[in-house]
Amino acid sequence: MKSATAGPTVTEDAWDGGREARGPRLPAAWCAVLLFAGVSVVVGCRVADTDGVTPVPQLLAFLPWLLVPTAAGLLFTLRSRWWAGAVWGVALLGLLAWYIEPYGRTEDPAGPPLAHLRVLTSNLEYGRATGPLVDAVRREKPDLVFVQECDHRCDAVLARDLAAAYPHRSAVPGDGSEGSVILGRLPLRPTAGVPGTLGMPGATADVAGRTVRLQLAHPMPPLPGLVPLWQRELGRLRDAAAAAPDVPTVLAGDFNASQDHAAFRRVLDTGLRDAARLDGADRTPTWPARTAPAFGAQIDHVLVSEEFAADRARFLDLGDTDHRALVVDLTLHAGR
């Protein structure tokens, strides 16, 4: 017999529904945790100024795109009403926005202008884009051409088709991705270059009475298992950049690194500036060419010392290669 004074009963299902309404919905909250945890590892390495271990170096190349999983995680926190997670996500968004800002110095060079140089750099993907490069060189008429992944066939084609306009060169011959060459309208004096798995020739040139150092960059990519080698070869490029701080320098090529990699920022910390950044194009993707400019990373660069100003940075789709070429106009100033 039920008591007439008994109040309404609360069923177990009703209690569970109330608890769900007040607390986080676990599936959505767990999705947010997984997204935020992955992004936090990459952002944490960026904060710590380190490239970490695989897969962090690979993901750092696409740092701006981490805004997408972070935003998705925030949607999951709102759906689950997990407010502590929402704070986590907002903090990640703030850090990403901070680090997406360009890195490096941008001061104007001192002294009057002395000479103008047009520089083109291109990775030909095992020489496949040799023909399109020849067409681009004839169209753009650069003074200096830095070519990566120029195999023996590519080298022979360049010597045949461009020798009249570019009689001067410094090269490291090689098969597949190992060969590289610097071509010049003006006389070049080859130097030892930078030792690496892939060819990285160097040269000097006399520009308006000043010696200018030229160095091609092509360190190994940060593939799984090769990250320490990639870091060592970028370190050698950094040492080369720092070796003669008072000599005007152009360091150009496929760095296999973006401004979000600590090893690349070490190169910039020698005083070099990214020419694309000086022209406001620091986040324009150059790789992979098949998805650029909608998606990708800028890993092909023309770095210059403080004696240079830069403008008219253009990114060329050559076809037959996974990299876009970069053309930039430089102005050499007298300096201090």
C-alpha positions as CSV (number, residue, x, y, z in Angstrom):
1,M,0.0,0.0,0.0
2,K,1.5,3.4,-1.1
3,S,1.6,6.2,1.4
4,A,-0.7,9.1,0.4
5,T,2.0,11.6,1.5
6,A,4.7,10.2,-0.7
7,G,6.2,12.7,-3.2
8,P,6.9,12.1,-6.8
9,T,9.6,9.5,-7.5
10,V,12.7,10.1,-9.6
11,T,13.5,7.2,-11.9
12,E,17.0,6.2,-12.7
13,D,16.6,7.2,-16.4
14,A,15.5,10.6,-15.4
15,W,18.4,11.0,-13.0
16,D,20.8,10.0,-15.8
17,G,19.2,12.5,-18.2
18,G,19.6,15.3,-15.6
19,R,23.2,14.4,-15.0
20,E,23.9,14.5,-18.7
21,A,22.3,17.9,-19.0
22,R,24.5,19.3,-16.3
23,G,27.8,17.6,-17.1
24,P,29.9,17.2,-20.2
25,R,28.8,14.9,-23.0
26,L,31.7,12.5,-23.0
27,P,32.0,11.5,-26.7
28,A,32.2,15.1,-27.8
29,A,34.5,16.0,-24.9
30,W,36.9,13.1,-25.8
31,C,37.0,14.3,-29.4
32,A,38.1,17.7,-28.2
33,V,40.7,16.2,-25.9
34,L,42.3,14.2,-28.7
35,L,42.4,17.3,-31.0
36,F,43.7,19.6,-28.4
37,A,46.3,17.1,-27.2
38,G,47.8,16.7,-30.7
39,V,47.8,20.5,-31.4
40,S,49.3,21.1,-27.9
41,V,52.3,18.9,-28.6
42,V,53.2,20.8,-31.8
43,V,52.5,24.2,-30.3
44,G,54.4,23.3,-27.2
45,C,57.5,22.5,-29.3
46,R,57.0,25.9,-31.0
47,V,56.9,27.6,-27.6
48,A,60.0,25.7,-26.5
49,D,61.8,26.7,-29.7
50,T,62.5,23.1,-30.7
51,D,61.6,21.0,-33.6
52,G,61.0,17.9,-31.5
53,V,60.8,14.4,-33.0
54,T,58.6,12.9,-35.7
55,P,55.8,13.8,-36.4
56,V,56.3,17.3,-34.9
57,P,58.8,18.6,-37.5
58,Q,56.5,17.5,-40.3
59,L,53.5,19.1,-38.7
60,L,55.3,22.3,-37.9
61,A,55.6,23.0,-41.6
62,F,51.8,23.4,-41.6
63,L,51.4,25.3,-38.3
64,P,48.8,27.8,-39.6
65,W,46.6,24.9,-40.6
66,L,46.4,23.7,-37.0
67,L,43.8,26.4,-36.6
68,V,41.4,23.9,-38.3
69,P,41.6,21.0,-35.7
70,T,41.7,23.6,-32.9
71,A,38.5,25.2,-34.1
72,A,36.9,21.8,-34.5
73,G,37.9,21.0,-30.9
74,L,36.2,24.2,-29.7
75,L,33.0,23.2,-31.4
76,F,33.2,19.8,-29.6
77,T,33.7,21.6,-26.3
78,L,30.6,23.8,-26.9
79,R,28.6,20.7,-27.9
80,S,29.7,18.9,-24.7
81,R,29.5,22.0,-22.5
82,W,33.0,21.4,-21.3
83,W,34.0,24.9,-20.3
84,A,37.5,24.0,-19.1
85,G,38.2,22.5,-22.5
86,A,36.9,25.7,-24.1
87,V,39.5,27.7,-22.2
88,W,42.2,25.2,-23.4
89,G,41.1,25.6,-27.0
90,V,41.0,29.4,-26.8
91,A,44.5,29.4,-25.4
92,L,45.7,27.3,-28.3
93,L,44.1,29.6,-30.8
94,G,45.9,32.6,-29.2
95,L,49.2,30.9,-29.3
96,L,48.7,29.8,-33.0
97,A,47.7,33.4,-33.9
98,W,50.9,34.7,-32.2
99,Y,53.2,32.3,-33.9
100,I,51.6,32.7,-37.3
101,E,53.0,36.2,-37.3
102,P,56.2,36.6,-39.5
103,Y,59.5,35.9,-37.9
104,G,62.8,37.8,-38.4
105,R,64.0,41.3,-38.9
106,T,62.8,43.7,-41.6
107,E,64.9,46.9,-41.2
108,D,65.5,48.9,-44.4
109,P,69.1,48.7,-45.6
110,A,71.4,51.6,-45.1
111,G,73.2,53.6,-47.7
112,P,72.3,54.5,-51.3
113,P,71.3,51.7,-53.8
114,L,74.2,50.3,-55.9
115,A,72.7,47.6,-58.1
116,H,69.6,45.6,-58.9
117,L,69.5,41.8,-59.1
118,R,66.7,39.5,-60.0
119,V,67.0,36.0,-58.4
120,L,65.1,32.9,-59.3
121,T,65.2,29.6,-57.3
122,S,63.5,26.4,-58.3
123,N,63.5,22.7,-57.3
124,L,62.9,20.7,-60.5
125,E,61.9,17.4,-58.8
126,Y,64.6,15.1,-60.2
127,G,65.0,17.4,-63.3
128,R,61.5,16.8,-64.5
129,A,60.7,20.5,-64.8
130,T,63.9,21.4,-66.8
131,G,62.0,22.5,-69.9
132,P,59.5,24.7,-68.0
133,L,62.4,26.2,-66.0
134,V,64.2,27.2,-69.3
135,D,61.0,28.9,-70.4
136,A,60.6,30.7,-67.1
137,V,64.2,31.9,-67.2
138,R,63.9,33.3,-70.7
139,R,60.7,35.0,-69.7
140,E,61.8,36.4,-66.3
141,K,65.4,37.1,-67.2
142,P,66.9,36.7,-63.7
143,D,70.5,37.6,-63.1
144,L,71.0,34.6,-60.8
145,V,69.4,31.2,-61.0
146,F,69.5,28.7,-58.2
147,V,68.5,25.2,-59.4
148,Q,67.9,22.2,-57.1
149,E,67.4,18.6,-58.1
150,C,69.1,19.1,-61.4
151,D,70.3,15.7,-62.6
152,H,72.9,15.1,-65.3
153,R,70.3,15.4,-68.1
154,C,69.0,18.7,-66.6
155,D,72.5,20.0,-66.3
156,A,73.2,19.3,-70.0
157,V,70.0,20.9,-71.1
158,L,70.7,24.1,-69.1
159,A,74.3,24.2,-70.5
160,R,72.9,23.8,-74.1
161,D,69.9,26.2,-73.9
162,L,71.0,28.9,-71.4
163,A,74.8,29.0,-71.9
164,A,74.7,32.1,-74.1
165,A,72.7,34.2,-71.6
166,Y,74.2,32.5,-68.5
167,P,77.8,31.6,-69.2
168,H,78.9,31.4,-65.6
169,R,78.1,28.6,-63.2
170,S,78.9,26.8,-60.0
171,A,77.6,23.3,-59.8
172,V,77.6,20.0,-57.9
173,P,76.8,17.3,-60.4
174,G,74.6,14.4,-59.4
175,D,71.9,12.0,-60.2
176,G,68.3,12.4,-59.2
177,S,67.9,14.9,-56.4
178,E,71.6,15.2,-55.7
179,G,72.6,17.7,-58.5
180,S,72.4,21.5,-58.0
181,V,73.7,24.5,-60.0
182,I,73.9,28.3,-59.7
183,L,73.8,30.1,-63.1
184,G,74.8,33.7,-63.5
185,R,74.7,36.4,-66.1
186,L,77.6,38.1,-64.2
187,P,80.9,36.3,-63.6
188,L,80.9,33.7,-60.7
189,R,83.8,32.4,-58.8
190,P,82.9,28.9,-57.4
191,T,83.5,28.3,-53.7
192,A,83.5,25.1,-51.7
193,G,79.8,25.4,-50.9
194,V,78.2,23.6,-48.0
195,P,78.7,19.9,-47.6
196,G,75.5,17.9,-47.6
197,T,73.7,14.8,-48.8
198,L,72.4,16.8,-51.7
199,G,74.5,19.3,-53.7
200,M,74.8,22.8,-52.2
201,P,77.3,24.7,-54.4
202,G,78.5,28.2,-53.5
203,A,80.1,31.1,-55.4
204,T,81.0,34.8,-55.1
205,A,80.2,37.5,-57.6
206,D,81.4,41.1,-58.1
207,V,78.3,43.3,-58.0
208,A,78.9,47.1,-58.4
209,G,82.4,46.7,-57.0
210,R,81.3,44.6,-53.9
211,T,81.9,40.9,-53.3
212,V,78.6,39.1,-52.9
213,R,78.4,35.6,-51.4
214,L,76.0,33.2,-53.1
215,Q,75.0,29.9,-51.5
216,L,72.5,27.4,-52.7
217,A,70.5,25.6,-50.0
218,H,69.1,22.1,-50.2
219,P,69.3,20.2,-47.0
220,M,67.7,16.8,-46.6
221,P,64.0,16.9,-45.9
222,P,62.8,16.0,-42.3
223,L,61.6,12.6,-43.2
224,P,60.9,10.1,-40.4
225,G,64.3,8.8,-39.3
226,L,66.2,11.7,-41.0
227,V,65.3,14.6,-38.7
228,P,68.7,14.7,-37.0
229,L,70.4,14.8,-40.5
230,W,68.0,17.6,-41.6
231,Q,68.9,19.6,-38.5
232,R,72.7,19.1,-39.0
233,E,72.5,20.2,-42.6
234,L,70.5,23.3,-41.7
235,G,73.0,23.9,-39.0
236,R,75.8,23.9,-41.6
237,L,73.9,26.5,-43.6
238,R,73.5,28.6,-40.5
239,D,77.3,28.3,-39.9
240,A,78.0,29.4,-43.5
241,A,75.6,32.3,-43.1
242,A,77.4,33.4,-40.0
243,A,80.9,32.9,-41.3
244,A,81.2,36.4,-43.0
245,P,78.7,38.7,-41.4
246,D,80.1,41.8,-43.2
247,V,79.8,40.4,-46.7
248,P,76.6,40.8,-48.6
249,T,75.0,37.4,-48.9
250,V,72.3,35.7,-50.9
251,L,71.3,32.2,-49.6
252,A,68.6,30.7,-51.8
253,G,67.0,27.3,-52.5
254,D,64.8,24.6,-51.1
255,F,65.3,24.7,-47.3
256,N,62.8,21.9,-46.6
257,A,61.8,24.2,-43.7
258,S,59.5,27.0,-42.9
259,Q,59.7,29.9,-40.4
260,D,57.9,27.6,-37.9
261,H,61.0,25.3,-37.7
262,A,63.5,26.2,-35.0
263,A,66.4,25.0,-37.2
264,F,65.4,27.5,-39.9
265,R,64.9,30.3,-37.5
266,R,68.5,29.8,-36.4
267,V,69.6,30.6,-40.0
268,L,67.5,33.8,-39.8
269,D,69.0,34.7,-36.5
270,T,72.4,35.2,-38.2
271,G,70.9,38.4,-39.6
272,L,69.6,37.2,-42.9
273,R,66.1,38.2,-43.9
274,D,63.5,36.3,-45.9
275,A,63.0,38.3,-49.2
276,A,59.4,37.1,-49.6
277,R,58.6,38.4,-46.1
278,L,60.2,41.7,-47.0
279,D,57.7,41.9,-49.8
280,G,54.8,40.8,-47.6
281,A,54.5,37.3,-49.0
282,D,55.9,35.3,-46.1
283,R,53.1,32.7,-45.9
284,T,52.7,32.0,-49.6
285,P,53.0,28.3,-50.1
286,T,55.7,26.8,-52.4
287,W,55.2,23.1,-51.6
288,P,53.4,20.9,-52.5
289,A,52.7,22.7,-55.8
290,R,49.7,20.6,-56.6
291,T,47.7,22.0,-53.7
292,A,49.3,25.5,-53.6
293,P,48.3,28.3,-53.1
294,A,45.2,27.0,-51.4
295,F,47.2,24.6,-49.1
296,G,50.9,24.1,-48.4
297,A,54.0,25.5,-46.8
298,Q,56.6,28.0,-47.8
299,I,59.8,26.0,-47.8
300,D,61.6,27.6,-50.8
301,H,63.3,30.9,-49.8
302,V,65.6,33.6,-50.9
303,L,67.4,34.9,-47.8
304,V,69.5,38.1,-48.0
305,S,71.8,40.0,-45.7
306,E,71.0,43.5,-44.4
307,E,72.5,45.2,-47.4
308,F,69.6,44.1,-49.6
309,A,66.0,45.3,-50.1
310,A,63.5,43.1,-51.8
311,D,60.3,43.5,-53.7
312,R,58.1,41.9,-56.4
313,A,58.3,38.4,-55.0
314,R,56.5,36.1,-57.5
315,F,55.7,32.4,-57.2
316,L,55.7,30.5,-60.5
317,D,53.8,27.3,-61.2
318,L,56.2,25.5,-63.6
319,G,54.4,22.2,-63.8
320,D,56.2,18.8,-63.7
321,T,57.6,19.6,-60.2
322,D,56.2,19.5,-56.7
323,H,57.7,23.0,-55.9
324,R,56.7,26.4,-57.1
325,A,59.6,28.6,-58.2
326,L,60.3,31.9,-56.5
327,V,61.5,35.0,-58.3
328,V,62.3,38.2,-56.4
329,D,63.9,41.5,-57.3
330,L,66.8,42.6,-55.0
331,T,68.5,46.0,-54.5
332,L,72.0,46.0,-53.1
333,H,72.7,49.1,-51.0
334,A,76.0,50.5,-49.9
335,G,75.4,49.6,-46.3
336,R,77.2,51.1,-43.3
